[in-house]
Amino acid sequence: MRDDQITGVRYMDATVLRVTPLNETGRPNHPWAMTFHLDEPVQVGVGTLEPQWAFGLLANALGLRLAVGLVADRGPWLRADVQAVAESIWQRRRIGAAVEWWAQADPGFRWYTLVPWWRHEWDTDVWPLKDADDRQAYAVGYCRTVEAYDWPAPAPLRDLHGLGPATQLVYARTPIEPPAPGLPPHPGAAA
């Protein structure tokens, strides 16, 4: 990613984020998914990852690649809640993680976004924060492509469908509430 430039960034607010570790084959390990509910929204940016050495037809032949960044206010101190999310992504740096986030939409609905395979990038300074001294990228990565995704139960969408070839991101509007904070309940555990 170091020789690439991130362009065309679009931001989405997020008040709930879930980080799910992936196993060696890239399949999500849902029992170990950690959900974070934030008091103040953060922004998750999605941008195009453009190689600096490829121009014109060569760049198009490589296909569109996406980069993601978790961005929040810097303030006089770093936000501990956002640092916890970034730490959860960092802990999965060897293989990667599935990262989901939710934001309020119309009454009774939420915007839902899934990056099925967020691959950690060490250098958060690669995230383009133009003229934003009060903001910081807490976590940066790129979206690896997947051909399928094992959805958790309960699923975050009503109309689940298979992912198309080379999926990097899923974006939808859903009436389903996000999961509770923390780890999911262990099956068979006492209520």
C-alpha positions in Angstrom: 0.0 0.0 0.0 3.0 2.3 0.5 3.4 3.1 -3.2 -0.4 3.6 -3.7 -2.4 6.8 -3.3 -5.9 6.8 -1.6 -8.3 9.0 -3.6 -12.0 9.7 -3.8 -12.6 9.1 -0.1 -16.3 9.0 1.1 -17.1 8.9 4.8 -19.9 7.2 6.7 -20.8 7.8 10.3 -20.7 4.9 12.6 -22.0 4.5 16.2 -21.7 0.7 16.4 -18.7 -1.3 15.0 -18.1 -5.1 15.1 -14.7 -6.7 14.5 -14.7 -10.4 13.7 -11.5 -12.3 13.5 -10.8 -14.4 10.4 -9.3 -17.9 10.4 -6.4 -19.0 8.2 -8.8 -19.5 5.2 -10.4 -16.0 5.6 -13.6 -17.3 7.1 -15.1 -15.3 10.0 -15.0 -16.7 13.5 -18.3 -15.2 14.7 -18.1 -16.5 18.4 -15.1 -14.2 18.9 -16.6 -11.1 17.3 -16.3 -8.0 19.5 -19.0 -5.3 19.2 -18.4 -1.7 20.2 -21.2 0.8 20.9 -19.8 4.4 20.8 -21.3 7.4 22.6 -20.0 9.7 19.9 -20.0 8.7 16.2 -16.8 8.1 14.3 -16.3 8.1 10.6 -15.2 5.2 8.5 -13.8 6.3 5.2 -13.7 4.3 2.0 -11.4 5.3 -0.8 -9.9 4.0 -4.0 -6.4 2.6 -3.8 -4.5 3.8 -6.9 -1.1 2.5 -7.8 1.3 5.4 -8.5 3.2 3.4 -11.2 0.1 2.4 -13.2 -1.7 4.8 -15.5 -4.5 4.6 -18.0 -5.4 1.1 -19.3 -2.9 -0.6 -16.9 -4.7 0.8 -13.9 -8.1 -0.3 -15.2 -6.7 -3.8 -15.9 -5.7 -4.2 -12.2 -9.3 -3.6 -11.1 -10.7 -1.3 -8.5 -9.1 -1.7 -5.0 -10.6 -0.1 -1.9 -8.9 1.3 1.2 -10.6 1.9 4.5 -9.8 4.2 7.4 -11.3 4.6 10.9 -11.2 8.4 11.6 -12.2 10.4 14.6 -11.4 13.7 16.4 -8.0 14.0 17.9 -8.9 16.5 20.6 -6.5 17.1 23.5 -6.3 13.3 23.9 -7.1 10.3 21.8 -10.5 8.7 22.2 -10.2 5.5 24.2 -13.3 4.0 22.6 -11.9 4.4 19.1 -8.5 3.2 20.2 -10.2 0.0 21.5 -11.7 -0.6 18.0 -8.4 0.1 16.3 -6.6 -2.3 18.8 -9.1 -5.0 18.0 -8.4 -4.6 14.2 -4.6 -4.5 15.0 -4.8 -7.7 17.0 -6.0 -9.4 13.7 -3.1 -7.9 11.7 -1.6 -11.3 10.6 -4.7 -12.5 8.7 -7.2 -9.8 8.9 -10.7 -9.2 10.2 -14.3 -8.7 9.0 -15.3 -5.2 10.1 -19.0 -4.0 10.2 -20.5 -0.7 11.2 -24.0 0.7 11.7 -25.3 4.2 11.6 -28.8 5.6 12.1 -30.9 6.1 9.0 -34.6 6.7 8.8 -36.7 5.9 11.9 -36.6 2.1 12.4 -33.7 1.6 9.9 -29.9 1.7 10.0 -27.2 1.9 7.4 -25.1 -1.2 7.5 -21.6 -1.7 6.0 -19.4 -4.8 5.9 -15.8 -5.1 4.8 -15.6 -8.9 4.8 -11.7 -8.9 4.8 -10.0 -5.8 6.3 -6.3 -6.2 5.9 -4.4 -4.1 8.4 -2.0 -1.4 7.2 0.7 -0.3 9.8 1.2 3.3 8.7 -2.0 5.3 9.5 -0.3 8.4 8.0 -1.1 7.1 4.5 -4.8 8.0 5.1 -5.5 11.4 3.3 -6.6 13.9 6.0 -6.3 17.1 4.1 -6.4 20.2 6.3 -7.8 18.2 9.2 -5.4 18.8 12.1 -8.2 18.0 14.6 -8.8 14.5 13.1 -6.8 11.3 13.1 -6.8 8.0 11.4 -6.9 5.4 14.2 -6.9 2.3 11.9 -6.2 2.0 8.1 -6.4 -1.0 5.9 -7.3 -2.3 2.5 -10.2 -4.4 1.4 -9.2 -7.9 0.3 -11.6 -9.5 -2.2 -13.8 -12.4 -1.2 -16.1 -14.8 -3.2 -18.4 -15.7 -0.2 -19.1 -14.7 3.4 -20.4 -16.8 6.2 -23.1 -14.6 7.8 -23.5 -14.6 11.6 -26.7 -15.7 13.3 -28.7 -13.6 13.7 -27.8 -12.0 10.4 -27.6 -8.2 10.1 -29.7 -8.2 6.9 -33.1 -9.7 6.1 -32.4 -10.4 2.5 -29.1 -12.3 2.6 -27.6 -13.2 -0.7 -24.4 -14.6 -1.9 -21.6 -12.2 -2.6 -20.5 -11.6 -6.2 -17.0 -12.3 -7.4 -14.3 -10.1 -5.9 -16.6 -8.4 -3.3 -14.7 -5.9 -1.2 -17.6 -4.1 0.6 -21.3 -4.6 1.3 -23.6 -1.6 1.9 -27.3 -1.8 2.8 -30.2 -0.4 4.7 -31.6 -2.7 7.3 -34.3 -2.7 10.0 -32.4 -5.2 12.1 -30.8 -3.7 15.2 -27.0 -4.1 15.6 -25.7 -6.7 18.2 -25.3 -5.9 21.9 -21.9 -4.6 23.0 -19.1 -7.1 23.8 -18.8 -10.7 22.7 -21.9 -12.6 21.5 -23.6 -14.9 24.1 -22.0 -18.3 24.2 -24.5 -21.0 23.0 -25.8 -22.9 26.0 -24.7 -20.4 28.5 -27.0 -19.5 31.4 -29.1 -16.4 30.8 
